[in-house]
Amino acid sequence: MDLILSYLPYVDAICIGSGYALSQFIALRAGLFSLGSAGFASLGAYTAALALTRYGVAPVWGVLMGTVLATAAGVLMSVPLARLRGHFQAIATVAFVEIIVSLALHFDHFTGGPAGINGLPKLVQTWELVLFVAAVAALFAVIERTGIGRAFGAIRQDDIVARSLGISVIRYHRLAFALSAGIAGLAGGLAAFNSYTIEPQQFGFGLLTLAIGAVILGGRSSVLGPIVGTAIFVLLPELARPLAENRFLLHGALLIAVITFLPQGIVDSLRRRRAAARPARDGEPQPARTPAA
Amino acid sequence: MTALALDDVTKSFGGVTAVANLSLAIPAGRITGLIGPNGAGKTTVVNVITGIVPPTAGRVTVGEHDLTGASADAVARRGVARTFQNIRLLHDASVLDNVVIGFHRHEATSLVANLCGLPSAWRERAAFRARAQALLERFEMTRFADARADSLSYGHQRRVEMMRAIATAPEFLLLDEPVAGMNQVEADELGAIFRTLAEDGIGILLIEHNVGFVMDLCATIHVMNTGRLIAHGTADEVSRDPAVIEAYLGS
C-alpha cells in the first residue's frame, strides 16, 4: 500500500501534464497552430488560486471560474488570429504565453510576483485528476467521430478544400481555441490545488515545450498519444536518476530520436506498424494504376 | 431559371491581369464549356467565383444573391461546388470519409449535440455514411471505400473529388479539368455522369483542354485567351471562329 501511495505524485503529474498536452493536441487536430496552452493554464491556475486567497471563493467555484475565464480568453484570441495562418498563429500564441508570465510577474502586489502564491490547500485527489483526463479523452473520442472531428480533419489537411465544402474555418478554429483553452485552464486550476503553490514561470516557455513535446513524442492522431508522451516526460528523469539534472537535455535527445525514427509519434507509429503487419483481408482492393489507353 | 453569372469581372494580381472584363452565365441544368490555352485565366475564373480570391472589379451572382467578395465557405453554402485542377483530397482519410465530408453542408446537428455525443450526432453520421456509400456505388467505387485516398490511381482520385463535390448537393458545379489524364473510355463514362447531373438541374461549368470532350457535352462554349473572352457560342460556331483558331493554332 505504501509503495502504491509513493507513486501517486507521479500519477498526479502525468494527469495534469496530460491535461496540458491534450489541450495542445486538440488545437493541432483542428489545424490550429496555437501554442497558447501554457498561457491558458496560467489563467486557470491564477484565477482559482487568487479567488481563494484574495476573495475566499470556494476552490470548486474558483476552478470553474478559471476554466470559464481561460475559455473566454481563447475565444477572444481566436478573433484576431483567424486572420493569421500557420507559423504566424504560433508566434502570436507564444507571445500570449510570455505576456501572461509577464503580467503575473509584474503585478506582484496582486499575484505575488516571482514568488507566486504559496500555502494553497491540497484538495485535488489523484482519482479526480484521473477522472479529468478520462473525461477529456472521452470528449475527444466523441469529437473525433462526429461532425466536429470531420470538419477539424478537413481544415487540418487542406483548409482550401474545407472552405470549398462550406466549412467555416473561423467558426471551427474558434471552437478549437475554446476547447484548448478551457481544458488547459481546468488543468491549471486543478494543478493549483494539487501542489500547494503556483508561480509564474511554471506556466512559461518550459510548459509550452513540454505540451507540444508530449504530443510530438506520443503522437498527434490518437488521444492516447499525448498521455503516453507526458508519462514518458514525467517518468524518464526518475528512471534515469543520474541524468535528472539534465532532464531538458534528455527531453531534447528523446524528441530528436522520435522525430527521426517514429515521425508519427510513439503511439501512432506503433498502431500503423500493427495495421501494416495485419494480413490483407480477402478481396481487399489493391488499386492499381489506371492502364493507359 | 436561375443562373450563376459573372458580370464584367476583372482579376489582377499586382500588374498581371489574369481575367479582364469577363461576363458569362452558367444556366441551371446545362453544361457550359470554358476552354482556352494554358494561362488563359480559366482556373482564376473558378477561384473568383468560389471566393478563393476576390475579384478586382465586377460582380458574381447566383440568381438574386450577390456573391461578390463572399468567403469561400459562404459561396459553398450557397450551393456552388468545385473540383480542383490539381486534385486535392484529404490524404489522411479513407475514400469513404473523403466523400462523407462533402455532406458537411447539410449537417443539422448542433455543435453542442455533437460535443455531447447525443444520439442525433450518431444518427447523422450513419446517414451521411450511407449516402456516401450510395454515391460510391453510382460511381462504381464501392470496393475502394476503405482505401486511403492517396493510394488510388489518378482517375479514381478524380472520381473521389467529384463525388465529394456532388455530395454537397450543389446547384452549380465547377469542374476544373475533370478528365485530365484519363483515357477516352474513362472520360466518356464521366461525361455520361455529367449529363445526368445536368438533367437533375445542376448548372455545370466544364473547364477542359480536351476540346473534343467539351464540344461533345456543352450547349454553349466560352473561349478565353490571355484573360479575355474571345468567342462564345455553340460548338460549331466556336470551332469556326477565326479568333479561336488563331489562339489554338497560332497565326
HADDOCK unambig.tbl for C-alpha pairs under 7 A between the chains (distance, minus, plus):
assign (segid A and resid 139 and name CA) (segid B and resid 115 and name CA) 6.99 0.50 0.50
assign (segid A and resid 142 and name CA) (segid B and resid 115 and name CA) 6.75 0.50 0.50
assign (segid A and resid 142 and name CA) (segid B and resid 117 and name CA) 5.70 0.50 0.50
assign (segid A and resid 143 and name CA) (segid B and resid 114 and name CA) 6.90 0.50 0.50
assign (segid A and resid 143 and name CA) (segid B and resid 115 and name CA) 5.96 0.50 0.50
assign (segid A and resid 146 and name CA) (segid B and resid 114 and name CA) 6.13 0.50 0.50
assign (segid A and resid 146 and name CA) (segid B and resid 121 and name CA) 6.25 0.50 0.50
assign (segid A and resid 146 and name CA) (segid B and resid 122 and name CA) 6.84 0.50 0.50
assign (segid A and resid 146 and name CA) (segid B and resid 125 and name CA) 6.39 0.50 0.50
assign (segid A and resid 147 and name CA) (segid B and resid 114 and name CA) 6.61 0.50 0.50
assign (segid A and resid 148 and name CA) (segid B and resid 114 and name CA) 6.78 0.50 0.50
assign (segid A and resid 150 and name CA) (segid B and resid 101 and name CA) 6.48 0.50 0.50
assign (segid A and resid 154 and name CA) (segid B and resid 90 and name CA) 6.71 0.50 0.50
assign (segid A and resid 157 and name CA) (segid B and resid 90 and name CA) 5.96 0.50 0.50
assign (segid A and resid 158 and name CA) (segid B and resid 90 and name CA) 6.96 0.50 0.50
assign (segid A and resid 161 and name CA) (segid B and resid 88 and name CA) 6.98 0.50 0.50
assign (segid A and resid 163 and name CA) (segid B and resid 72 and name CA) 5.45 0.50 0.50
assign (segid A and resid 163 and name CA) (segid B and resid 73 and name CA) 4.44 0.50 0.50
assign (segid A and resid 164 and name CA) (segid B and resid 72 and name CA) 5.67 0.50 0.50
assign (segid A and resid 164 and name CA) (segid B and resid 73 and name CA) 5.63 0.50 0.50
assign (segid A and resid 164 and name CA) (segid B and resid 76 and name CA) 5.62 0.50 0.50
assign (segid A and resid 164 and name CA) (segid B and resid 81 and name CA) 6.78 0.50 0.50
assign (segid A and resid 165 and name CA) (segid B and resid 73 and name CA) 6.52 0.50 0.50
assign (segid A and resid 165 and name CA) (segid B and resid 76 and name CA) 5.66 0.50 0.50
assign (segid A and resid 165 and name CA) (segid B and resid 81 and name CA) 6.95 0.50 0.50
assign (segid A and resid 165 and name CA) (segid B and resid 102 and name CA) 6.08 0.50 0.50
assign (segid A and resid 165 and name CA) (segid B and resid 105 and name CA) 6.83 0.50 0.50
assign (segid A and resid 165 and name CA) (segid B and resid 168 and name CA) 6.90 0.50 0.50
assign (segid A and resid 166 and name CA) (segid B and resid 73 and name CA) 3.93 0.50 0.50
assign (segid A and resid 166 and name CA) (segid B and resid 74 and name CA) 6.27 0.50 0.50
assign (segid A and resid 166 and name CA) (segid B and resid 76 and name CA) 4.60 0.50 0.50
assign (segid A and resid 166 and name CA) (segid B and resid 77 and name CA) 5.06 0.50 0.50
assign (segid A and resid 166 and name CA) (segid B and resid 105 and name CA) 5.70 0.50 0.50
assign (segid A and resid 167 and name CA) (segid B and resid 73 and name CA) 5.56 0.50 0.50
assign (segid A and resid 168 and name CA) (segid B and resid 73 and name CA) 5.66 0.50 0.50
assign (segid A and resid 285 and name CA) (segid B and resid 143 and name CA) 6.47 0.50 0.50
assign (segid A and resid 285 and name CA) (segid B and resid 144 and name CA) 6.55 0.50 0.50
assign (segid A and resid 287 and name CA) (segid B and resid 151 and name CA) 6.95 0.50 0.50
assign (segid A and resid 287 and name CA) (segid B and resid 152 and name CA) 5.68 0.50 0.50
assign (segid A and resid 287 and name CA) (segid B and resid 153 and name CA) 6.75 0.50 0.50
assign (segid A and resid 288 and name CA) (segid B and resid 153 and name CA) 6.37 0.50 0.50
assign (segid A and resid 289 and name CA) (segid B and resid 153 and name CA) 4.79 0.50 0.50
assign (segid A and resid 290 and name CA) (segid B and resid 153 and name CA) 5.87 0.50 0.50
assign (segid A and resid 290 and name CA) (segid B and resid 155 and name CA) 6.80 0.50 0.50
assign (segid A and resid 292 and name CA) (segid B and resid 183 and name CA) 6.68 0.50 0.50
assign (segid A and resid 293 and name CA) (segid B and resid 183 and name CA) 5.42 0.50 0.50
